[in-house]
């Protein structure tokens, strides 16, 4: 098994300190693209300035010499995005006693989780945060502080999740949700399945989102087709959009019923986030949403990580490439479609601009050792992550074997110790 180590950004390429945006030119040399070409890619001002054949690019647009990163042996991809994280509860599986919700503990977990996911390649994250009840707004305060400290490394958006929004108890939750938006939460969310009046919960969320002009991201198992139909009818036309996940219950419905539900979701423009790596504590973990059925109906489907080593999933990895691998291996998607679900489609679900390895697009990129996407999804060990045009994370892995006659004369591939410089 390879020995891997995530490394913080270093100054070998002249990059600015964490938290700053680097406008200096950066030249990625000898990278392979999914269409088979080997290219140089010049970055500047947070965008891709030029893409040319290997060895054809040098100075930046200003004439200044560009710092170089050797990506020989790496596949260069648009960076993935993490559409469903839980930073406030992440990395708590090994804790003793009740989950610690003091500011420092939550900020530490949220920061470490975001950096782990950044190391996997996700340069944008959406994290669901519980508000109300015992934690009040403290967890959100801590995650927002983590977001500020991570500025320049990764984009972190927060979803405020109240438990109850209807009845006498719901008044406090609604007031808390309004306060959360004033504090800086950018998405309204929650789990209507846990409210005594799920339809009333959705109505309250959609009304508040419409009032503030912000997206909606709701947890639901989607096992009740009538309730899902009502939700789709209410969500239709809301901008900037409604996201549902993990919707594993759709996969347990009869195919005809699930198909009708998918058609309604498509007509309403609702995005579905599935969680192939496991569920999360706010929704039923049984099964995964029927990805192929939803895509065939025209629903925008993306994939998130869900729980990251918390009490609901102690082995979560938070790795978008693993999510894509599972979509390809379990759901039968082509590797290209599976990766698209965690990159282009994920960014669209978060309201972020599209990324292509072409001039003019944002310099949000992931280089992974390998020459084909199928191999990268299977053995994604060494990675170089680029956010806003600068290297923000590296993970290096070395695979070695003891001397053996098995290699004699066969010229078998072996990953060496060389790292991109």
N, C-alpha and C positions, 0 to 999 in steps of 0.2 A: 504494500500500500504506500502511495507517495507521501512524503513528508511535506506538508504545506505550511506556509507561514504568511499571514497578512502583514504587510509593511506599511507604515505611514508614508505620505508623500515626502520626498527628500529634494534637496536643492541641486542635484546633479545636472538637471536640465534648466536651472535658473528660474524655477517657478516661484511665485510669491507665496507668502505664508498663508496658512489656512485662514479662511474668512475673507480673503481678498480675491478680487477678480483680476486675472492676469490677461492683459491685452497684448503681450509680447507674442511674436510668432513662434510656432512649434511645428516641427516637421516630423511626421510619422513616416518612416522609411521602410519600404519593402513589405508592406502589409498585403495580405491576400484578401480579395473580396469574394462574396458568395458566387459571383458569376465566373470565377476562375482567374480574373486578372490580378496581377501583382502591381501595386501602385505605391506612389508617395502621396501623402495627404498633408497639405499645409493648413494650419489653423492660425487664426488671429482674431482678436476682438471677440472671442467667444463663439466664433462661427468657422465654418469650413471655407477657406479662401480659394483653394484649388485642389484638384485631383489630377494627377498625371502619371504616366508610366514611370516605373521605378528608375530613379536616377535623374529624372527630368526636372525636378523642382529644387530650388535652393533658397534664395533670399525671400523675405516676406515682401508684402506690398510696399512697405515703407523703405525697402532697400536694406534694412537691418538683417544681419545674419540670424537665421532661425536656429533655435536649439533643436537637437535631433533626438528622436527615440527610435531605436532599431526594432522593428516589428517583424523581422524575418522569421518565418515559421508560425506566425500568428494570423488568425482570421479576424478581420475588422468588421464590426457590426454596429448598428445603431444601439445605443445603450437601452437596456430594459428599464421598466419602471415598476415599482411595487405599489399595487392598487389596494391592498387590503392587509394592513399591519395593525398590531396592538402593542404600541410601544410602552404603554403604562403598565402592562402586565407581563411583558416579555422577560425571559431569562430569570423567571422566578420559580422554576420547577424544583430546584434543590433547596429552596428556603425552608427554614424551620418555623412552624406555627403559621398564624394568619398572614396573608399577603401584606407587606409593608406598603402603606400609601403616603408616608411622609414625603415632603417635597424632594429631599435629597435622594431618597431611594428611587422614586419615580424618575427623576431627572437622570440619574445614573443608568437605570435600565433603558430608558428611551434613547439616550445617547449611544450607549453600547450597541443596542439593537440596530439603530440607524447606521452606525459604522460597519457592523457586520454585513448588513444588506448592501451598503455601498461597496464593500469589498467584493461582494458577489457581482456587482455591476450596476445596481439600481441607483441612478443619479436623481431620482424623484420618488418620494414616498407619500402615501396617504395613510395616516395612523388614526385609528378609532380610539377615543378616550372617553371613559365613563365620567359622567357628571351627575351631581345629586347624591342622595343617600349619605353614607358615612363620609365619602371622600369630598363631597361638595364640589368646589371648583379647584381644589388643591392639585389634583392630578393634572388637570388641564394647564394650570399655571406652570407646573414643572415641565410638561412636554413643550409648552411654548418657549420656556427658557432653553430647553434643549435645542429647539429649532433655531433660536438666535445664535447659540454657540456653534451650530453646524453650518451657518451661512457661509457660502462659498465652497463648501464641500458637497452638500446634497440639499435638494429642495424637499422640505418637509411640510406637508399640509395636514391639518388636524380636523377630525370629525367629532363633534360633540354628541355624546350618546346618553340621553336621560333614560331612566328605567321606566317611569310611568308618566303619561301626559294627560290622562283622562280622570274624571271623577274628582273627589275632594283632594286626593293625594296628588293629582296631576297638576294642580295649580302651582305647587312648588317646583315641579319639574319643568313646567313651561317658563316660569320666571328664571330658573337656573339656565335654561337653554338660551334665553334672550341675553342673559349676562355673558354666557360663553361666547356668543357671537360678538358682543361688544369688546371682549377681551382679545379676540383674534382668531377664534375658531373660524375656519373658512367653509366648512361643510356642515349641514344639519343631518344628523343620523339617528340611530336608535334601533330598537328591536320591537316592532309592533306585536310580534307573536307573544311577548311576555306581558303585554298590557291587557287588563280585563276587557278593553274595547279596542281591538286591533284597528278597526276602521277609523275610529275616532282619533287614535294615535296618528295614523297616516295623515288624516285631514289636518291635524294640528301642525305636523311637520311641514306639509306642503304649503300651508298658509304662511307659516313663518319664513320658509325658504323663498316664497314668492315675494314677500314683503321686503326681504333683504337682498334678493337677487343672487342667492347662492345655491350651489348644487345640493342634492339630497343623496344620501347613501345609507340604505336600510339593510339590516340583517333580517333575513327570513329564510325558513326552510322551504317555503313555497309548496307545502304538501296539501294545502287546501285550495283547489282550483277556483272555487267561487270567490274566496277572499282575494286571490291573486288577480282575478278578473276585475274586481272592484278597484284594486290598487292600480292596475294598468289604466283603467278608465279615468281615475283621478289624476294620474301622473301625466297623461298624454298632453303634449304641448308645453309642459313646464320647461323653461330654460333658466339656467344652463344645463339641466338634465337630471335624470333620476337613475341611480344605480341600485341594484339588488344583489344580494349574495348571502350565503353560498348556494341557495336554491337546490340543495341535494334532494329535497322531497319531490321535485319534478321528475327525477329519475325513477321514483317508486310508483308513479302514477301509470295507469294504462296508456299505451302509446297514443291512442286517439285523443284522450283527454290532455296529455302533455303537448301534443301537436297544436290543439286549439289554444292552449295557454301560451305557447310560444308565438303563435300568430298574433295574439293580443299584445304581447310584450313588444313584438316587432312593430306593430302599428302605432304603439304609444311611444316608440323611440327609447325604450328602457334598455339600459346596459345591464348585463348579468356578469357578475364576477364569480367564477368557480374557484374552489380551493383544492386542487389535486393533491397537495402535500398533507392534507388533513384539515379539520375544521377549526373552530375557535369556540371559546366558552359561551358566546352569545347566540349560538345557533346549533341545531341538531347536527351531529357529525356523521350521520349515517349516509354514506355514498357521496357521489359527486354529481353535479348538474349534468344533464344529457347534452354535452357540448355539441355533438354533431347534429342532433335534432334542432337545437336552438339556432345554430349557424345556418342550417338549411332553411329555416323559417325567416332568415334575414335579421336575427337578433345580433347586436354587437356583443360578443362574448370575449371577456378577457380573463386572466388568471392571476390570483394573488397567493400569498403564502399563508395567511391566517396566523395561527398561533406560532410563536417562536419560543420553544422550550419553556412553556408556562405550565400551569397545573392542568390545562385541558389537552395539551400535547407536549409531553416532555422531550420529544425528539425532533421538534420542528427545526428546519434549517434556514428558512427565510431566503431561499435561493431561487430567483426567477428562472434560471437555466434548468434547475431540477423540475420546476413546474412545467416547463416546456417539454422536458424529457418524458415526464409522466403523461402529458397530453398526447405525445407521439406514440408512446409504448402501450398505454392503456386505452386511449380513445381512438387510436388509428389515424391521427392527423399526420400529414406530411411534416417533416421537420421544419420546413419553411413556414407553414401555417401555424405550427405550434409556437415557434419563436415570435412570429408576428403578434400572437396573442399576448405576449409578455413585453413587447416593445412598442411597435406602432399603435396597436389597438389599445394597449395600456395607457400610453401617453394621451391618446385621444379621449379616453375615459376620464383622465385627470384634467382635461382642458388644456393640454400642453401642445405646442407646435410639433409637427411631424419632423422626424429626423431621417435623412438619407445620407449616404456617404457620397455627397455631391456638393459642388460649390454653392454657397449661399445658405446652407442648412445649419442649424445649431450644432456646435461641436460637443455633442453628448454621445460618447462612443465607448464601446467595449471591445478590447482586443483579447482573444482567447487563443492559447496555443492549440494549433490544429489547422487542417487545410480544408475541411468540409464541415458544413453545419451539423450533419448527422454525427460525425465524430466528436465535435465540440459539445453537443448535448450529452454525449455518453461519457466523456472524459474531460470535463471542464476544470482542469486543475489550475494552470497558470493563467492569470488575468491581469490586464492593465485597464484601469478605469479612467475615463476622461470626462470632466465636467467643466462647462464653460471654457473649453479650450485648453485646459491644463490637466496634467496627471494628478489625480487626487487619491488613488489607491493602487496598490500592486499586491498580487498574491503570487508567490513563486513556489513551484513544486519540482522535486527531483525524484525520478524513479530509477533505482539501481538494482542490479541482480548480482549475485555472486558468480564467479567464473563457472561456466558450464559448457559441456560439449554440445548443448542444444543450439548454441549460437554459431557454431563453427561453420563458416562458409555460407551462411544463410543471409547475412547482412540485415538482420532484424533491426527495426527502429528502436532507438533508445533515447529517451529525453535526457539531455545533458544538463550541466549546471549553468549554462549560459543564461543570463537574464537580459531583457531589453535594456539598453543603456540610454 
